[in-house]
Amino acid sequence: MRTARSALNQRVNHRGQVLWFSPAALLACLLLGACTALPLPGPATVPAAPAPSPVPAAPTVLLEHSPGGGAAAQPLFVLRYENVELRLSAYTYCTHGPALSKCVDGFDDHPPSIGSVGELFVYVPTASLDHLDVGLSVPGGSGDATAVPVTALGSNWWRLRPHAAAGTYRLSIFASGDGAGDMAADVLWTSTAG
C-alpha cells in the first residue's frame, strides 16, 4: 500500500530542514522557473524558544563540529558552556517515524575539546528524543564509562557537571526517545581536580 509520503521526494535544505516535493510539483516548478520549497513535517523538532534559566542566553563564540564532514540532515546537539555554543553533529543516529526512517553508525576519532568547564548545558533539538545519558571514559577505550548525572531543565535542555580525577576524558552524549530513535556524539573534557 502506498502512503501519501511515498509519492513525495525528500530534499534537505542548507538549514537541515527536510523539504518534500511531489514529482509533478517539482517538474512544474522547474519548467516554470519559479521553485519555492516549504518545509513539511519531517522528524519532530522543538520550536526555537528561549533557553531556560540557568542556560547561558547569549553565547559570543559559535562553533560547529561534524565528524567526517557531516551531512545537512545529520541531527545535532547544541552545547553551551561559558560564552560558547558548540553545534555538535551526531556521529551515530537512528530516526524512526512516518516521514523518515534512517540509521547511520559511526565514530568520532577526533572529537572537539571543551576544555575544563565545570558546567555544561546540552540541548537536543528533536522533541521526541526526551532522554539523555552521558558517560565519561578515558580516551582510547581503557576502562568502563562512568555515568555523569544530568538534570533536566525543560524544553529539551539538560545540565551536567562532570567530575573526575585530573586528566582528559571522552564525554559521550546519548539522546533517545521511546521508539523515536537515538543519537550520539562525543567531546573531550579535561578535569583539573586534584
N, C-alpha and C positions, 0 to 999 in steps of 0.2 A: 504494500500500500504506500502510495506517495503522499507525503505531507506537503503542506504549503511551503515549508522551508526547503524541501528537497528540490524545488523548482527554482531556487534562488542561488546565485553565485556569491560567495563571500569575498570581500576585499578588506584590507586593513589600511587605514589612512596613516598619515605621519604622526598622529597623536595616539596611535594604538587602538583607535575605536574600530569596532567591527562594523563594516558597511555591507549592506545586502543589495544586490541588483537582480532583477529578473532578466533573463536573456533578452526578451523582447524590448524591455525598457532600456537596457544597455545599448542594443543595436540602434534604437530610435534616437537615443541621446547622442551617440557617436555620429550618426548620419546628419542630425540637425546641428551638431556642434554646440550644444547647449547642455552639457552634463552638469548636474548638481546632485551630489550624493547626500542623503540624510542618514545619520546613524539609526539603525533599528536595533531592537533589543537583542543583545548577544548575552554573554555571561554577565550576571548582575554585578553592578559596581555601586559602591557607596557614593551618594551625591557629595559633591565638594561642599564641605561645611567647615566652619572654624574648628580648629583643634581644641579639645577640652583642656582645661587647666589641669596640670601644670606643664603641658607640652609647650616648648618654645614656639612662639607665634610667628616670629619674623626672622627666619634664617637669613644670614647675609652671604653665605657661601653655599652654592648649589653644585653638587657632584653627581655623576652618574657612573654606574659600573654594570656592564653586560658581559658575562663570561662568553668567550668565543664570538664576540661581536653582537650577539643577541639578535632578536627578530622584533619587528614592530609590534607584534601581538603578544610578545613574551610578557607574562604577568610580572609585577614588581612589588617590592616592599618599599616603603618610604621610611627612612630612619632619620631621626633628628637628635642631635646632641650638640651641646654648647650653642654655637651660632651656625651650625652646618645642617644642611639637608642632603642626604645621600639617597638617590633613587637607585635601588639595587634590584636588578633583574634576577628572577629565579633561574637557577640552572637546571632544576628538575621540577616538573609540574604536570598535573593532570586536571583537566576540566571536564565536567560531565553536565550536560544539560540539553534541552531541546534544540538550542541553536547551534551548539558547537561541543564536540567531544574530542579531546586530543590529549595525548600523553607524550612527554619528552623526558628522557633520562639523561643526566649529565653530571659533571663535577666541575667545580671551580678550582683550578690548580693555583690561581693567583688572586685570592680574594683581597679586597681593599682593606687597608688598616684604618681603624677608627681611633687609634691611639689608646690612651689610658683613661677614657671617660668613666666617671663614676655612675652616671645615669644615662640610659638610652631609651628613646621612645620609638616604637615601631607602629607603623600604620599599614594595614592591609586593605587596599582599595577594592577588593572583591567582597561584597556584602555577605555572600554565602560561606566564605571562609572565616568562621567566627571562633576558632580555637587556635591558640598559639602555644607552641612548645619551643623552648630554647635550651640548647646544650652547650657545654663548654668542654673542649678537649685540647690536648696538646697537638699542634700541627704534626703531621706525619703518621697519625693514627696509633700512637702508642698509648695504651690505657683506655679505659672506658670514659664516655662522656658524663659529665656531671650536670644534672638538671639545674637550670637557673630559674628561680622563682619569677613569675610575671604577674603583673597587676593589670587587670582590665580597667581601662579608663572610660570606656564608652565610645561610640561612633567608630568602632574598629581600630582604636588606639590602645596600645599596651605600654607599660613602663617596666623596665628591668634594670636591676642594679647588680651587675656581675661582680663576683669577688672570688679571689683565688690567691695562692702563693705567688710571689713575684715571678714574672715570665710572660711569654707571649702565647696566646691561646686562639684556637679557632672557635668562634661563636657561631653555632649553627641555628638558624631560624627556620621553623617549620610551621606553616599555617594549614589548617584543614577545616572541613565542614562536613556535616552529616550527609554523605552521598554527593556532595558538591564538587569534590576534588581536593587537591592539596598543592602546595608549592614549597620549595626550599631554597635557601641562599645562605651564604657564609660571609663573615667578615673576620678580620684579625683584631683581637683586643689585647692590650698589654696591661698587666697588673703591676703596680708599683708597691704592693703591700710588702711588709716585712723587712 
